Amino acid sequence: MTIGVLKEDFKKEGRVALIPAAVKALISRGHSVFVQSEAGTGSRFHDEDYVKEGAGIVYTEDEIFGRSDIVLKIAPPIRSDYEKMQEGQIIFSAFNLAIAHPENVKILLDKKITAIGYEVIQEDDGSLPILLPMSEIAGQLSIISASQFLQSNYGGRGVLLGGLAGVPPAIVVILGAGVSGTCAARTAIGLGAQVIMLDKNINRLRRIGELFQRQVITSVSNQYNIEKAIKFADVLIGAVLVPGQRAPILVTRGMVAQMRHNSIIIDISIDQGGCVETSRPITIFDPPYIEENVLHFSVPNMPAMVSRTAAYALSNASFSFLLEVVDKGPGNAIRENKALANGVYTFGGFMVKKDLAQGFQLPFKNLNALL
């Protein structure tokens, strides 16, 4: 099969979907790979690195879409991407269809695109193997960024995250005890901050208590507890994830207005719409913006801030799924790999995610019936 790797908009995304080592592995198995020129530049891979491993370099998106059976992308496709997709093509990307425009979804169905979302490939135990390393990175970066934006020169409260002898540390409130929330807590504790974590799942909170030896204050996530906790927060981390669906709004504008002035909100959930009402997507190059006297940093693709590390992690995590598709064909690969099947949004002109079919008022078809 022929695989095409698209170049991302460097102002928004620095990662590349496939590293040179993965290209070499595909070509050694008899497949062809085309890489759009400068696709790897943001991750410090150069065209010659791909050529050395046997890839062909092309210069436009049209060439990638026109030559490829499978197209690899990281950032959610924009309208021009949807329009360039070819009939029956397989697209790997972070589609985030729960917040996509209905017209774009219609294009996927009309063109019978097999749309595979990195963010919804899910194992039987509920883990998200491709999203997991991205969540780990985002969790760490959320605290590193918060520490920076708390500085007076960024408009923050002028608070040192870990405090000093005789000076209390910053209070970090984390909504969500999943992978990104756990990594945020680990990083915050490592820097000496006081951490409060809220989640609706008691078992997750119990795990957090054991993991961090009671260094994290845990609380059940409900409106009362959230409102109470964030009033004292220097940092609020939104790390809520409902796979394949829009993130619920847990923090209203009214709650934000009650927070400490010049505190910072980092909404990791913004790639799924955000869990804070005042959040809106910005890029990694934008400074925090202010709403209700509180700084906001809500970047949908925080891992792009460490693009090379993230590119390695993403390529490593996604490669086995890609390999199954190219070696076995999409039908057999999806039939045999349940995690991959869970990542399919559309197939054969039908929406195969029941919740999304209902949300977009589209006919639903069970994926197994189409294979």
Secondary structure, 3 states (H helix, E strand, C coil): CEEEECCCCCCCCCCCCCCHHHHHHHHHCCCEEEEECCCCHHHCCCHHHHHHCCCEEECCHHHHHHHCCEEECCCCCCHHHHHHCCCCCEEEECCCHHHCCHHHHHHHHHCCCEEEEHHHCCCCCCCCCCHHHHHHHHHHHHHHHHHHHCCHHHCCCCCCCCCECCECCCEEEEECCCHHHHHHHHHHHHCCCEEEEEECCHHHHHHHHHHCCCCEEEEECCHHHHHHHHCCCCEEEECCCCCCCCCCCCECHHHHHCCCCCCEEEEHHHHHCCCECCCCCCCCCCCCEEECCEEEECCCCHHHHHHHHHHHHHHHHHHHHHHHHHHHCHHHHHHHCHHHHHCEEEECCEECCHHHHHHCCCCECCHHHHC
